[in-house]
Amino acid sequence: MLRWTVIFVVLAIIAAIFGFGGIAAGAASIAKILFFIFVVLFIISLIAGRKSV
């Protein structure tokens, strides 16, 4: 999931460089959503890993 976040961030940066504002904003918002989902899943997996031990 973190890989997809990086891909969308790079896509947003490239689109912003070439002047495609709408595409850059869409890719940046998708990257932000994926990043927060990744962080939440990471925290849940840390909590679940500690309880099983």
Backbone as a chain_set.jsonl record, in Angstrom:
{"seq": "MLRWTVIFVVLAIIAAIFGFGGIAAGAASIAKILFFIFVVLFIISLIAGRKSV", "coords": {"N": [[0.828, -1.186, 0.0], [1.979, 1.215, 0.685], [3.627, 1.557, -1.455], [1.853, 2.223, -3.527], [1.044, 4.703, -2.597], [3.401, 6.195, -2.871], [3.67, 6.055, -5.652], [1.409, 7.536, -6.509], [2.045, 10.025, -5.393], [4.363, 10.707, -6.827], [3.233, 10.778, -9.378], [1.497, 12.944, -9.014], [3.347, 15.012, -8.598], [4.723, 15.055, -11.06], [2.584, 15.664, -12.781], [1.95, 18.183, -11.798], [4.247, 19.606, -12.451], [4.08, 19.678, -15.236], [1.828, 21.193, -15.51], [-0.78, 20.247, -15.237], [-3.199, 20.783, -13.357], [-5.64, 19.757, -12.273], [-5.376, 16.967, -12.484], [-3.1, 16.619, -10.943], [-4.019, 17.438, -8.426], [-5.981, 15.499, -7.951], [-4.44, 13.125, -7.914], [-2.804, 13.692, -5.749], [-4.653, 13.802, -3.663], [-5.587, 11.164, -3.621], [-3.196, 9.885, -2.946], [-2.842, 10.9, -0.379], [-5.035, 9.81, 1.002], [-4.489, 7.042, 0.737], [-2.1, 6.948, 2.168], [-2.915, 7.562, 4.811], [-4.596, 5.368, 5.291], [-2.668, 3.356, 5.195], [-1.122, 4.057, 7.453], [-2.977, 3.686, 9.544], [-3.532, 0.921, 9.301], [-0.969, -0.044, 9.824], [-0.571, 0.73, 12.513], [-2.615, -0.758, 13.719], [-1.685, -3.339, 13.165], [0.65, -3.323, 14.685], [-0.38, -3.137, 17.297], [-1.919, -5.49, 17.4], [0.083, -7.373, 17.109], [1.533, -7.144, 19.469], [-0.287, -7.955, 21.403], [-0.607, -10.672, 20.909], [1.666, -11.886, 21.756]], "CA": [[0.0, 0.0, 0.0], [2.864, 2.367, 0.699], [4.132, 1.694, -2.824], [0.843, 2.965, -4.287], [1.104, 6.082, -2.139], [4.563, 6.812, -3.511], [3.361, 6.182, -7.076], [0.491, 8.651, -6.709], [2.758, 11.264, -5.097], [5.215, 10.984, -7.98], [2.335, 11.172, -10.456], [1.031, 14.301, -8.715], [4.457, 15.942, -8.823], [4.95, 15.155, -12.506], [1.453, 16.382, -13.365], [2.056, 19.588, -11.398], [5.338, 20.207, -13.223], [3.617, 19.911, -16.593], [0.717, 22.133, -15.495], [-2.091, 19.604, -15.164], [-3.59, 21.025, -11.967], [-6.702, 18.854, -11.825], [-4.821, 15.617, -12.337], [-2.177, 16.664, -9.806], [-4.817, 17.493, -7.193], [-6.613, 14.191, -7.769], [-3.429, 12.147, -7.521], [-2.342, 14.024, -4.403], [-5.677, 13.406, -2.687], [-5.552, 9.701, -3.546], [-1.988, 9.53, -2.194], [-3.065, 11.23, 1.029], [-5.962, 8.81, 1.54], [-3.773, 5.772, 0.849], [-1.117, 7.063, 3.239], [-3.591, 7.449, 6.096], [-5.023, 3.976, 5.432], [-1.464, 2.607, 5.527], [-0.74, 4.348, 8.835], [-3.949, 3.042, 10.429], [-3.288, -0.523, 9.268], [0.309, -0.29, 10.487], [-0.79, 0.83, 13.961], [-3.424, -1.915, 14.119], [-0.846, -4.532, 13.159], [1.551, -3.247, 15.837], [-1.17, -3.448, 18.497], [-2.296, -6.901, 17.339], [1.311, -8.166, 17.31], [1.921, -7.1, 20.887], [-1.254, -8.702, 22.218], [-0.51, -12.103, 20.683], [2.895, -12.411, 22.382]], "C": [[0.874, 1.251, 0.0], [3.448, 2.612, -0.689], [3.15, 2.489, -3.68], [0.828, 4.429, -3.877], [2.252, 6.821, -2.814], [4.301, 7.015, -5.003], [2.444, 7.366, -7.323], [1.142, 9.986, -6.373], [3.649, 11.66, -6.266], [4.369, 11.433, -9.167], [1.822, 12.597, -10.25], [2.122, 15.329, -8.971], [4.718, 16.138, -10.31], [3.822, 15.923, -13.176], [1.511, 17.868, -13.006], [3.154, 20.304, -12.179], [4.869, 20.556, -14.631], [2.355, 20.768, -16.657], [-0.67, 21.522, -15.483], [-2.581, 19.669, -13.71], [-4.636, 20.064, -11.454], [-6.202, 17.44, -11.59], [-3.884, 15.564, -11.129], [-2.943, 16.67, -8.49], [-5.48, 16.156, -6.916], [-5.624, 13.148, -7.307], [-2.924, 12.419, -6.106], [-3.375, 13.62, -3.352], [-5.747, 11.893, -2.539], [-4.347, 9.248, -2.729], [-2.174, 9.802, -0.709], [-3.986, 10.202, 1.689], [-5.26, 7.472, 1.74], [-2.751, 5.809, 1.975], [-1.774, 6.913, 4.605], [-4.125, 6.035, 6.334], [-3.832, 3.107, 5.826], [-1.074, 2.813, 6.984], [-1.679, 3.647, 9.817], [-3.722, 1.527, 10.46], [-1.977, -0.892, 9.955], [0.154, -0.258, 12.001], [-1.595, -0.348, 14.466], [-2.568, -3.173, 14.152], [0.17, -4.517, 14.306], [0.825, -3.638, 17.119], [-1.515, -4.939, 18.524], [-1.078, -7.795, 17.58], [1.743, -8.202, 18.758], [0.97, -7.915, 21.751], [-1.11, -10.199, 22.055], [0.708, -12.698, 21.396], [2.752, -12.507, 23.861]], "O": [[0.523, 2.247, -0.633], [3.729, 3.754, -1.053], [3.564, 3.336, -4.472], [0.622, 5.305, -4.716], [2.083, 7.95, -3.275], [4.675, 8.049, -5.557], [2.675, 8.132, -8.258], [0.824, 10.993, -7.006], [3.684, 12.829, -6.651], [4.743, 12.362, -9.882], [1.725, 13.368, -11.205], [1.849, 16.404, -9.505], [4.913, 17.265, -10.765], [4.076, 16.75, -14.052], [1.157, 18.717, -13.825], [3.008, 21.476, -12.528], [5.219, 21.611, -15.161], [1.859, 21.045, -17.749], [-1.651, 22.233, -15.703], [-2.396, 18.728, -12.938], [-4.542, 19.596, -10.319], [-6.569, 16.797, -10.606], [-3.876, 14.585, -10.383], [-2.559, 15.983, -7.543], [-5.536, 15.721, -5.766], [-5.924, 12.364, -6.406], [-2.649, 11.486, -5.351], [-3.013, 13.149, -2.274], [-5.949, 11.393, -1.433], [-4.458, 8.334, -1.912], [-1.718, 9.023, 0.128], [-3.734, 9.776, 2.816], [-5.412, 6.837, 2.784], [-2.554, 4.808, 2.666], [-1.247, 6.211, 5.468], [-4.107, 5.555, 7.467], [-3.954, 2.23, 6.681], [-0.733, 1.854, 7.678], [-1.227, 3.077, 10.81], [-3.721, 0.923, 11.533], [-1.887, -1.938, 10.598], [0.688, -1.121, 12.698], [-1.296, -0.888, 15.531], [-2.703, -3.99, 15.063], [0.515, -5.57, 14.841], [1.361, -4.389, 17.934], [-1.41, -5.577, 19.572], [-1.199, -8.857, 18.19], [2.273, -9.213, 19.219], [1.398, -8.508, 22.741], [-1.455, -10.944, 22.972], [0.759, -13.909, 21.611], [3.686, -12.926, 24.546]]}, "num_chains": 1, "name": "protein.A"}
